[in-house]
């Protein structure tokens, strides 16, 4: 069974909130086939502890505006890997070093990705249609 539409919608809200605070490498995974406790993971990186905190705060704010609040928050004191549990969506905001070391995407590589495009990202330049180099 795939993630519910509501879980996917909330995961996209969390992803955009993270991207708005300059999170890098934002990934959404549909883990509903592998886990019974949640439908989606959002994983994002930050370069330092202050940015991790800013991303977490923004995600919480946007998720509250979307009608949900976390039932659990872990790791905020250290600011290296913060987990926000919104039941249907679990948000992981990691310092880039922790992200590289723990490799959550590798652990959940069999789970399908949910397409996310930052609405503020510059669009790809159009390919040269003339075919010249």
C-alpha positions, 0 to 999 in steps of 0.5 A: 500500500502506497503512502496516503495522499495526505501523507504525501501532501504533508511531506511536500509541505515539509520539504518546501519548508526545508528548502525555503531555509536553504536545506540541501539534498531534500529527499522524500521517501515513501516508506509505507511498504516497509514500515507500519508506523509511518508513510513518508520520510523527509530527509534534508541536510544543513551545513551547521547546527544553527541551520539545522535548527532554522530548518526544523523551526520552519518545518514545524511552523509550516506543518502546524499551518497545514494542520498537524504538529509533531508528536515527538521531537528528538535531537534538537539540543545537539542540533546535529540530527533532529527528528520530527515525528508527525505520525504519517511523516517523519522528518530528518534534518541532519548536519551534512556530516551525519547525513554522509555517515548514516546514509539513510537513503542507502538504508531505505534504497528499496523505497520509492522516492516522492518527486519534489521540486523546490518552487524557488529553484531556478529552472533548468535552461532550455536545451539548444534546439538547433542541435549545434554545439 
